[in-house]
Amino acid sequence: MSSCHLSKLALTAALAASAAAQGDAEAARAVLGLDLTFASGAPATMFFHREHDPKRHHDTCKVFHHVRALDGTLLTKGNGGMFQHHKGLFIGWNRTKWNGQRFDFWHMPKQELQVFRGFLPHDAMNMAEGAQVCAIEWITPAGEVVIAERRGLQITEQRADSYTLHLRSELRAPNGKVRLAGDPQHSGQQLRSPQAFAPADATKVAYVRPDDARGHGNDVWTECEWIAAIQRHGADSYTILRVEGAGNRGETKWSTRDYGRFGATRAVDVTAAQPLVLDQYYVIADGARDAAWCAARAAAIRAASRDK
């Protein structure tokens, strides 16, 4: 066999290896950012993001996740409806202070934006393989970046009648210190139930709390690390147990509304060197669960989060 023929064979093999490697890389990129699914392959969550359209500002200014029950029932509201700025699993603070200015990244009234910048590998957030990790920037009306966020979501456990979502948020201030603050009704990380619970004559969302939770009026609660919402969809009920991670910094203040917006906030300073990293867990269960069940699941989750 001639040396020329051998060279051609070597070149062909090298090109084939390169093509295979490129194919593997493209396949890896295709997998990056996939929405979460149940063991059956059915969708569990959907990440919503759109290119901003100033004419449709309120429909395109915020990113969020939809969440489903094991049987496929949608448990979150998207665009429109009462309080259109409430969408799925979402994050924001209405009194965000930076560079001598104040911005509202909850209502987004002055063309503030949360802009999706791309998907990241799971290890960018120290999460398990299969986690969906998003890069998001919080931008002023003048186009300045106030917060660089990484938002990760993964299913950590699936049982026959429930599953657990782990939401990890990292908020970093790349351009100077940021104060994240706001009242409990308009800040922090929260979930909004579907619009069907909002009308005055609708069945309302019920809540389960620890017995020693401290009420402050106006649906504000402290001294508790979990609260559960009970959604009733016709003859079926679903429990959404929200648990604060044991390592979250700042005092936790909760807010619950009977139309189904609930979650927790804190007031903290954020810098480039000291980001705010939050771990929140959502246990989505079939049926209306009682306080004892919620407390047991929350205690197990918090104990595990201390070990991380």
Secondary structure as UniProt FT lines:
FT   HELIX           3..31
FT   TURN            32..33
FT   TURN            39..40
FT   STRAND          45..48
FT   HELIX           54..56
FT   HELIX           57..60
FT   STRAND          64..68
FT   TURN            70..71
FT   TURN            84..85
FT   STRAND          89..93
FT   STRAND          95..98
FT   TURN            99..100
FT   STRAND          101..103
FT   TURN            105..107
FT   TURN            109..110
FT   STRAND          113..120
FT   HELIX           122..125
FT   TURN            129..130
FT   STRAND          132..139
FT   TURN            141..142
FT   STRAND          145..158
FT   STRAND          162..172
FT   TURN            174..175
FT   STRAND          178..181
FT   HELIX           184..186
FT   STRAND          187..192
FT   HELIX           195..197
FT   TURN            200..201
FT   STRAND          206..208
FT   TURN            211..212
FT   STRAND          214..215
FT   TURN            218..219
FT   STRAND          220..222
FT   STRAND          226..233
FT   TURN            234..235
FT   STRAND          236..244
FT   TURN            246..247
FT   STRAND          253..256
FT   TURN            258..259
FT   STRAND          261..265
FT   STRAND          268..270
FT   STRAND          276..286
FT   HELIX           291..306
//
